């Protein structure tokens, strides 16, 4: 909200939103190869640790002076991009290995994507509730709660699920193609275009909707 009251800072707000996707895109380029070689356990675990760190950083950024706050939040958003890449790419690779049958794999990935959509549906009202209920510094609590849940998730992975995550050690398996070979596949290219426009629309809304709501409804000071 601090960046919604100064028109000169709209660009900074856009950078904060875009940095997540930019870092996620760059991370994904290298992550697939690492998963092929070492398995999905390390990305999944590392993603939870990165998300815990990023949400903690953002929650504590309010105590930092206005000038440096942007750069601290930017670091947190970039870490969120790394964690998103680890969770989505590592999670899908894990499901693809656990469900070699095409029909079962499609059903499992569909359920996983439903979970992502459910989180996107529940997250905004969950975060807004702490502000609208009048809790002091209520905007911090969703981040701190999420950091705790991520730390708990990482601990459960380390204690319970680590041994069940597949590791790719088949030396006879043919090496995967390069990124340039993949993008020439028409189905992969089509999926790329669809995801580009779908996420591009969401990115525009994320960056412009808060500004529009701020000017239209004039929220109270401290919101």
N, C-alpha and C positions, 0 to 999 in steps of 0.2 A: 504493500500500500504506500510505502514511502515514495515510490517512484511514480505514483499516479497523480501526485499533486504538483508536479513540476514538468511542464511540457518539454523541457530540454532533455528530460531523462527517458522519454518514450523509446528512444533508440536503445538505451541500456536495458530496458525491460525486454525489448525484442531480442537482444543478444542473450539475455538470461534464458529465455524460452528456447532459442535456437541452439544454444550451446549443448544442451542435452542430446538432441538428435544428431548434431554434428559429430560429437565424440562417439556416440553409439555407432554411427556409420563407419567411422574410421576403425573402431575396435572390432566391429564385425568382420572387416576385411582380413584381420589376422587371427581372429578367434576360431574360425572354422578349421584352419590348418592345425592349430594347437589342439583342438578337440580330437581331430583325426589321429593325432600322434599320442596324446596323453589321456584322452577320455574326458568325460564331462564333469567329473567330480570336482576338480579344481576350479573350473569356471563357476560352477554353482555355488561353491563355498565362498570363493573370492567375491562373487557378486553380492552375496548377503553382507559380507564385511564392508564392502565399498558402499552399499546402500545405508548401512548403519552409520558409517562415518559421515556420509553426505548429509543425511537428515539431522545428525547431531550438529554439524557445522552450521546448517541453515538455522536451526533452532537457537543457537548461541550468537548468531550474527547480529541480532538486534542490540546487543550490548556494545557493539563496536561503533566507532564514530562514522558519520554519514559518508565521508569520502572513501574510507577503506571498506565499508560494508559491501559495496557492489562487488569488489574483487573477491571477498570471502564467499559471498553467495555464488559467484561465478565458479569458484573452485568446487563448491558443493554440487552445483548443477552438472559440472563436468564429471564428477564422480558418479552422479546418478546415471549419466550416459553410459559409463563403463559398466555399472551394475545392471542396467537394462539389457545391454548386449550379452553379458554373461548369463543372465537369467533366461532370456528368450532363446538365444542360440544354444546354450548348454542344455536347457530344458527340452527343446525340440529334438536335439541330438540324442538325448537320453531316451525319450519316448520312441524315436525311430529305431533305436537299438533294442529296446525292450519288446517292441511290437513289430516283428519282421513282416507279418502278414499285412498286406495293403489295406484290407478292410478294417482290421483292428487298429492299425496305425492311424488311419483317417479318423476313426471314432475317438481315439485317445487324444489326438491333436485338437479335434473339435472341442472336446471337453476342456482341454487346457486353455484354448482361446476364449472359451466361455468364461473361464475364471478370470482372465485378463479383462474382459469386458465388464464383468461383475465388479471387479475392483475399481475400474474407471467410473462405474455408476455409483458405488457406495462412497468412494473417497471424497468427492467434493462436498456433499452434505455433511459427512463426518467431520471434515476439517472446518466447515463453516459453523457447525453447531457450537464449538468452543468460543467463537467470537460473538455470535448472536446471544448466547446465554449470559454474557456479561462477565465472564471469567477474566481476571486480571492476566494480561499477557497470554490470553487464551490461544492465540495463533501458534504458540510454541508447542502446546501439548500434543497436537497430532503428529508433529515431527518426532517428539521424544517418545511417544507411544510406538510409532513405527520403528524407531531405532531399537527399542527394546524387543519388538517382535522379530526384527531382522537378526538381532543377536541371539535370540532364542532359537530361531530357525537354523542359524549357522551351528549352534551348539548341538541341536538335534541331528543335523547332518553329520557332524563329526563323531557323535556317539553312536547313533543308530543306523544311519543310512549310508555311511561312507563305503562300507564293504559291498553294498548292493549296487552301487553305481558302476556301470560298465567301464572297462579300460580297454582300449583298442590295441591289441598286441599281435594281431595277425600279420605276420611278416609276408605271407603269400598273397595278401590282398593287393590288388592293383592300386597304384597311387591315383588320387583324384586329379581331375583336370585343373588347369589354372583358372583364375578369375575371368580371363578373357575368353577361354573356351566356354565357360558357363554362361556368360552373358550372350553368347551367340545362339544358345538354345532358345527356340521361339517361346516355349512355355515359361522358362525362367525370365526371359525378357518381358513377356506379357505380365507376369507377376510383379516384376520390378516397376513397370509403368503404373499398374493399378495401385500398388502400395505408395508410389510417389505422390499420385494425385490425392489419394485418400488421406495420407498423413499431412500433405501440404495444406489441404482444407482445414484440418484440425489445428495445424500450426498457426494459420492465419487467425482462426477464432480464438485460440489461446492468447495470442498477443494483443488482439484488438478488443475482445469482449470486456476484459476488466476496465479498460479505459472508457469504453462506451458506458458501462454501468456506473462508473464513478462520476461521469459528467451528467448522466441522466437522473440518477437517484440521490446524488449528493449524500453519501453515507456520513455518519457522525464522525467527529474527530476521534482519532485513535483506532478507527476501524482498519 
